Amino acid sequence: MLKDSTIFAKLDLEVMRSFRSKYAFNLYEAVARRIRMKRFTENIVVDELRDLLGVVEGKLNGFGNLNKFAIQPALSEVNAITPYNVTILPKKQGRKVVSFIMGWSIKSEEELKAAYTEMNRHSAGRGPRQTNSVEIME
């Protein structure tokens, strides 16, 4: 019963301690609960995604703010230090974002090694390392 369950998740305490963003922490927990499911994508309406990320009601209204301050930072941090690859794509109806398609997978062995290395490095340089804007001092 536990093997086929989608409720229980194995959360890595080292990964959980490495997060700087509460949105990334919530996204990691949500993906960890879903990782053993038979499907690898899920259609999520805007309010469900806000709840999943833990965005307080009345904060980050509108897709632009939600995307810039919650979704993208959470995705970059989760993809950098966890054993999962996660994507969240907006689904539009006209010009309005009505839902999101969230997809997830387990990383390959090389990606897992890179994530472990990144998790053990200092978090202050994580953003520049992810955008390849690190300056090397000689």
QUIZI-V114129 format. One record per residue. PSI is psi as a letter, one per 40 degrees, with the letter a starting at -180 (999 if undefined). Layout:
PSI / PSI
//
This chain:
d / d / d / e / i / e / d / h / i / h / h / h / d / d / d / d / e / e / i / d / h / d / d / d / d / d / d / d / d / d / d / d / d / e / d / e / i / d / i / e / i / h / h / h / i / d / d / d / d / d / d / d / e / f / h / i / h / e / i / f / i / i / d / d / d / d / d / d / e / d / d / d / d / d / d / d / d / d / d / d / e / i / e / i / h / h / i / h / h / i / h / i / h / b / e / h / h / d / i / i / h / h / i / i / i / h / i / i / d / d / d / d / d / d / d / d / d / d / d / e / i / h / e / d / e / d / d / d / d / d / e / f / f / h / h / h / h / 999
//
